[in-house]
Amino acid sequence: MRPIERRIDGYLSENLERYIEETAHLCAQPSISARAEGVAECAHLVAQMLEAHGLAVQLFPTPGAPIVYGHAEGASPRTLLFYNHYDVQPPEPLELWTSPPFEPTVRDGALYARGAADDKGELVARLAALDAVRAAHRGTLPCSVTFVVEGEEEIGSPHIASFVQEHLSLLRAEGAIWEGGGIDPEGRPVLTLGVRGILSVELSVQTLARDAHSGAAHRLPNAAWRLIWALASLKGPDERIQIPGFYEGALPPSPLDEQLLDALPVYEELERQIYGVREFVRGMRGKELNRAVFEPTCNIAGLSAGYQGPGMKTVLPARASAKVDFRLVPGQDPEDILGKLRAYLQQAGFGDVSVERLGAMWPAKTAADAPFVALAARSGAEVYGRPALLVPLEGGSTPIYAFAGPLHELPVVFAGVGYWDNRAHAPDEHVRLQDWLNGARHIARILEGFAAL
Amino acid sequence: MRPIERRIDGYLSENLERYIEETAHLCAQPSISARAEGVAECAHLVAQMLEAHGLAVQLFPTPGAPIVYGHAEGASPRTLLFYNHYDVQPPEPLELWTSPPFEPTVRDGALYARGAADDKGELVARLAALDAVRAAHRGTLPCSVTFVVEGEEEIGSPHIASFVQEHLSLLRAEGAIWEGGGIDPEGRPVLTLGVRGILSVELSVQTLARDAHSGAAHRLPNAAWRLIWALASLKGPDERIQIPGFYEGALPPSPLDEQLLDALPVYEELERQIYGVREFVRGMRGKELNRAVFEPTCNIAGLSAGYQGPGMKTVLPARASAKVDFRLVPGQDPEDILGKLRAYLQQAGFGDVSVERLGAMWPAKTAADAPFVALAARSGAEVYGRPALLVPLEGGSTPIYAFAGPLHELPVVFAGVGYWDNRAHAPDEHVRLQDWLNGARHIARILEGFAAL
């Protein structure tokens, strides 16, 4: 370890307690975007915190929650951008929390609170890394930094893309660290390089003005049947999506992506245990389970029609609906898929099925051979003592597209304070203090090396 | 009109107010079988009422609500059986009632209360008919009568079949009047002669121990998709049910049934208006809509999986379920269909879809040329001044099978106090006083003619 890193690590260890207190202070402020609870208050608190850490802050209103922007010039004009969010998931069910979600508590080497990991603890770890690097350089940052902290991540980031479009010059950067990184069950740092896009829709059918008695089923059209046939026309048991042109433009993994995928651990047995899986989709096993992330999906997230209580009710439902999400791989465009879905249903005889767009995000992927990726991997290996895992594409979706495209294919990686059982989105969410410290050390090393890339 | 009928009609008109009061008294006693509310109290009240009308009463306990049995000997040993029920549907939503459901109120020539029509008003009309006929014959009934008044009709009559099997000698009869008859929108008496059977099942699939994030949809099996594919394998848009052997034994309408079906009015326009139907099943129109009752059906009464609230949630549901009812025509047997359904799902690759039997009723049908049918039709025509409509088979189901089979193909017809807009099962249920009176006059004439058949 070079002296500079020793100074950084020393600074972070010595000030750990103070930073955990700062994290607890932030977590004590509820900021539940799903019901706009405490969001504005939390935005102001975050703005004060960024200022206290030496950033020049601007608060941008949106039709939803404000976006907190912070910037600090460093010795190099090369800018590293940090994406975080200050909003949290609703804490319910409250009775499953060991200590109340908005009364942060340290026990067994971890801080428990809603937001402790996702994403308030992670944000504070990044601010701490900034302090540590600045201290190690006698007050000067080696590179410039920009922080974007939004307040609507947990509800699909509806305003981040237009914010970026309207403030491109403020956001110029040469690399970005996304939120939500961490380590795998074996303690290896996981660097995610890409995410799938998503198109969420609600399909609904109304065949009648009101429910009828099921004794009329030989005459009156049943909305649930119409919905079932429409859904079955989208995908059969072979899992192939039948919308014409759906796979058009979908990029397969590059040879390097394939190498990285095959080098990843396979969590087949773990998933079998956690989810009680008897058989994976298409009977896949082993490495196939990792490679399949390059397959776009059509998922039913919800089905609703008629009577759903105990016992029977002989009703013929007038209305039926399904929530459907498509996960899209690089090369696919959710707006294009939406058009193809609508056209296909029409052409397949399901013009009575209406399609409401609920939300969309585009896929985004950083080339695995970008120098920025190498820096993040090298730093991670140094901090965690184990080689970093590079994940070319993750199954979920997050609004990287909002930044990466408009900002000239900005390379983006994930690096953070999470671990597999930190209960993000669930009761007893927590961040382990050691993970918090390692996350901050990792970020500090990236800040250290970024100017020279 | 013969003098005897004049005396009967005079008696009923003179005593109308008293009988409506008696109906109101019975309706004021809640008897909601779905939640066992007031059911035992109502059984005792009905027993007292039958006794007050000159019947020898027995109260038979069941594992659910008691069955009230009443019998009176007449001049002829030929016995007419009446099937009624004292339980009612839940009154909710309460806010849609003009007057409270259990505070019976007369307004605009009708009695409003839960049960006013279905089936308490109808029961009292039959007791009134009994009184009127007895009075017209100086205290003697021309035929014997048996009343069976059960308390679980609204929850599928789970105990009526075994009650009949265990008390065959008490129930010997040569004809039966079912509950739930009435007049059509044009004031013609409707005599239903048969009902379809029903098999109700819940199909459910569990693919995972818990819900997962939809970002894993390329790996983890989705219960909603399994359910959709299983349902789509039962019936496609051509409406043909794909279970092998499903239609085996299903009897087509007899030539007389076809004549009667074609003589029935077609309510195509009315149904288009009430239900906002754009297109009927299989594009049917006109008389086809009546004939189609001889087609058995497979109806989805409910669908449930995953997230059903507003907006989106990117969840992959572990569990999905559907309520399905099959309406069966004469010649089909629900237990046989259940076995065939299970075998088919297994063979079609849906062994993971479990089938829970929720309930069953067998079809039942009285021959349209039975002399008892002619008596009911003749009497109806006399009371209503219009020829009776004979409906060989109705789309719904009711436990006629429990009586008709064990009691040597007992002929059963419907005749009652209902009309199309009496809001049975809905808020503002009511019986019009004129309908009540006509219903009682009709029953009295059947009692009059029954001994001589």
Interface residues (C-beta under 8 A of the other chain):
Chain A: I155 G156 R196 I198 S200 E202 T207 L208 A209 R210 A212 H213 S214 G215 A216 A217 H218 R219 L220 P221 N222 A224 W225 L227 I228 W229 L231 A232 K235 G236 P237 E271 I274 Y275 G276 V277 R278 E279 F280 V281 M284 L289 A292 V293 E295 T297 C298 N299 I300 A301 G302 L303 S304 A305 G306 Y307 Q308 G311 M312 K313 T314 V315 L316 P317 A318 A320 S321 A322 K323 D325 R327 G349 L358 G359 E394 G395 G396 S397
Chain B: I155 G156 R196 I198 S200 E202 T207 L208 A209 R210 A212 H213 S214 G215 A216 A217 H218 R219 L220 P221 N222 A224 W225 L227 I228 W229 L231 A232 K235 G236 P237 E271 I274 Y275 G276 V277 R278 E279 F280 V281 M284 L289 A292 V293 E295 T297 C298 N299 I300 A301 G302 L303 S304 A305 G306 Y307 Q308 G311 M312 K313 T314 V315 L316 P317 A318 A320 S321 A322 K323 D325 R327 G349 L358 G359 E394 G395 G396 S397
